[in-house]
Amino acid sequence: MTNGKENTLQNHLLALKTGDRVFENAFAGISRMILEGEIEKVVVNGKSTYDFKIFRHGKKHIVGMYDEINSFVSYVKDAAEGGSSKEMAYVLVGEPGNGKTFFVEYVSRLYREFLARPRNRKYTFRFTDLTGIGSYGKIATIESQTYEDPAILAMNLLETPEASRDYLARKVGFTPAQLDRLWDDYRPLGACSSYIWNDLREFCDGKLDQMLTHIEIVPVPLTESLGTVTGKYPAKDKITSSAVDLLGEESIQRLLHIADTNNPYRFDLRRGALARVAGGGIHFSDEMFKNKKDLVQVYLGVIQNRTIEIDGYKWPIDTLIIATSNNNEFNRFLAEKEEAPIVDRCRICYISHNTNYLLQHQLTQYAIGSETKTTLNRDDLHQDPNLNYAASVTVILSRLPHTEKLTPIETMKLAAGEIAGEKSIKTLAEVIDTLSQDTDITHRFGQKGLGQRNLGRAIQLMVESSETNEGRCMFAHDVFKTLERVILDYVHDNNDRAKYLEDLKTARGLYRERILTEMFNAYMDEPQAIRKDVMNYVNMIIGIDAEHLGPDKMWKYKDPQTGELRALKVDERFIKSIEERLQLKTDEQRESFRTSIRKIYGQKIGVDPNYDFMDNLELVKAVTDVRLKSDIAGAGSLIGALANRTNEENQNLYDRMIDTMLHKLGYCQTCAQKTIEYFCTQEDET
């Protein structure tokens, strides 16, 4: 069974036997690729789930999508274990711009990288020296059209599977267990490979060793642009698309050489998209339900039987089929009741938008771009440190439903795993459960909203504006204007448009609160001034009841971040001022609030020693107001001092704050001045 060359079937089978090479189906390969990576348990929207770290690597990786990734992994795992999923396609349905195509292309890239490792590489075989047979004209070598694995050929070497199994045990030394493992993925040879193999059998008088001299083992090319191993079929218009694009067609060129008209090699399968991924690959059908009906019917056959069928000839394939569709096309398809069989053969996964504003920071950065942006004059374009926050908060609020149980800000904070006053994560879980009962998918949690493309458009409008170019800075407040323009131009449903504009107003209010904090930090010449004061308040209300608090009100405590012992003077006037700002008028209300803060402290610090209560917007606002009032007789007088710079003292204050913003807070001259101007107006006050 050897012919002295490296690329013989014997050598390949020996490598399989020793484990140097692998024979597994597409589902098993993808499942192994994902599960070999690190897996972490996380809590999302009040429910614990798994985070597969393989999806979180690289410069531009997948953000969020926890439930969707879990669904995909369980589908692939079930198919790899022989479950019903192996006869289904995986279909991602959702709004445009929420990452469906990005997800599929990311998985495809991971799979190509996984197969590029020597042990995981896919191999196929070709028939050589065919000119002597006589009926192939000048065709001397023929490669398996569907990239069949050499192990498939090995299982079909002789006329019956039993004889082939016996032969492999004798000649290669496979154990019964190894053979069982091989036969788990048994499938017959494709029509043309089977036909050529029979021709060789007749030509060599049934001598197997002589037949095998015509077999050469070659690696399957992994080039993305060839569409091998991972291929994409985008939906085309009704006239130009045909089943040929998927399955292949009769080749005139081959008919000029092949004398025997019964030879299935006259069909060129590689002309279609499926054959190129048939050897353990991923077939990606973009906007599947936009295809015309007869093409969707072709998919039905391929998904169910996992075969390419032309004129009664069959080629078994081993492919993971992933498709995408937007909500409108999918609903239109569902409305046609006679198309039920295809949907029955699909595992539908509804992809929602990202609803975590902290994770959105990464997605917003993708939209802004990682490269240094420049103006039209090629000058560097500065990014306002508040730009990402302003844009992220706006798009996230648009994706969150308005409910009676929670305000939009409470929903936003809970969805990001933060504290939202008295409201607990359970309330959010209840809201999500209630919405998930709605038969209209677009009414479910996170299914509607401004997508990544809309955000990208807003950033583009901002970069092209003359204000941005002249000031050489992407000023955060300008993003609200461009997002408003995108809502007016691209959102066609009146109800959605009204809701998004309302959310935009809420986002402006949040931006206003953030600027108050930034101004105080700039005034104090300290980037973390507010954070320190918030933590001082928290530590004071913990220390106020301490047994060893002396008459001097000094309290010693261990800093959980550094582990060092610290001393703090408990200032009851400071505590009371903050609680008054929080509208806590009675002793009961104050005590209740303090207890809730202590409880949060106890829960959070154990898990995250760096937790700083800065997500508690009400508390941060109260501390900011108190400090502005006590230090500079109110925000009003600071606004007055900054707006009216006719005297030297006010000008010095302005210059000092600008200096702090430039050197400590990441602003440039343009956005520092514009932010102070904005602070001096009454705009967006809630």
Buried (B, 14 or more C-beta within 10 A) or exposed (E): BEBEEEBBBBBBBBBBBEEEBBBBBBBBBBBBBBBEEEEEEEEBBBEEEBBBEBBBEEEEBBBBBBBBBBBBBBBBBBBBEEBEBBEBBBBBBBBBBBBBBBBBBBBBEBBBEBBEEEEBBBBBBBBBEBEEBEBBBEBEEBBBBBBBBBBBBBBBBBEEBEEBBEBBBEBBEBEEEBBEBBEEBBBBBBBBBBBBBEBBBEBBEEEBEBBBBBBBBBEBBBEBEEBBBBBBBBBBEEEEBBBEBBBBBEBEEBEEBBEEEEBBBBBBBBBBBBBBBBBBBBBBBBBBBBBBEEBBBBBBBBBBEBBBBBEEBBBBBBBBBBBBBBBEBBBEBEEEEEBEEBBEBBBBBBBBBBBBBBBBBBBBBBBBEEEEBEBEEEEEBBBBBBBBBBBBBBBBBBBBBEBEEBBBBBBBBBBBBBBBBEBEBEBBBBBBEBBEEEEEBBEBBBBBBBBBBBBBBBBEBBBEBEBBBEBBBBBBBBBBBBBBBBBEEBBEEEEBBEBBBBBBBBBBBBBBBBBBBBBBBBBBEBBBBBBBBBBBBBBBBBBBEEEEBEEEBEBEEEEBEEEEEEEBEBBEEBBEBBBBBBEBEEEEEBEEBBEBBBEBBEEBBEEEEEBBBBBBBBBBBBBBBBBBBEEBEEBEEBBBBBBEBEEEEBBEBBEEBBEBBBEBBBBBBBBBBBBBEBBBEEEBEE
